[in-house]
Amino acid sequence: MSQGEYLDADGVSREADPDLSWADGRPALFLDRDGVVVEDTDYLHCIADVAMIPGAAAFIREANSRAIPVVMLSNQAGIGRGYFGWPEFHTVQRFIAARLMDAGAKLNIVLACPHYPRHRDRKPEPGMFWKAAKMGRLDLRRSWVIGDKASDLEAGRAAGLAGGILVLTGHGLDHRESAEALRTPSFEVREEPSIANAGYVLDYLG
């Protein structure tokens, strides 16, 4: 697949299952990548540096088994800043997908925004959530997001999600206070040591 096939008119990388009709009207599980599913190694662009966070694949596999759409949304400022390019990103992404497949898990939609420092698709802006919702006809109002930064949750709140979970892997420890401040009557905020401890959110979505 060429670079042009990956990118939309805004320069955002978009990949998805060829058939998402089963996801129509369902709430989704939105996941950040670095610090949530894989260890954050600062501008990850080499498969040698990919380390899966324990329990992440099993968590995604359980979501798959419940027919919960799993969407990965990732800011990729390293591309915008010229540290690496789309070929490196997609090589890493294919490697992560293979690791998940080995564990019987898969992602249904993956979006990545290269823009820096600000863009309507770069979290904390909600653009990628809206794009994913349109791709899968997802119910954002009942969806949840899991991230290791307050910006992940802030973007979810701006998109109208029901709630977000801050995990303390990645940058989570530095974002506890700012994430908690995002709580509103219509947006729930929770905190967990890692994605492996967030299984209860699947009961909300299933």
Protein Blocks (a to p, Z undefined) as FASTA:
>chain_A
ZZklmpcfkopacdddfblklmgopacddddfehplpcceehiabfklpccdehklmmmm
mmmmnopacddddddfklmnopacfklmmmmmmmmmmmmmmnopacfbdcddfbdfbdfk
lcfbfklmmmmmmmnopafklgccddfbfklmmmmmmnopabdcddfehjlmmmmmmmmm
mpcfklccdddfblklmmmmmmmmZZ
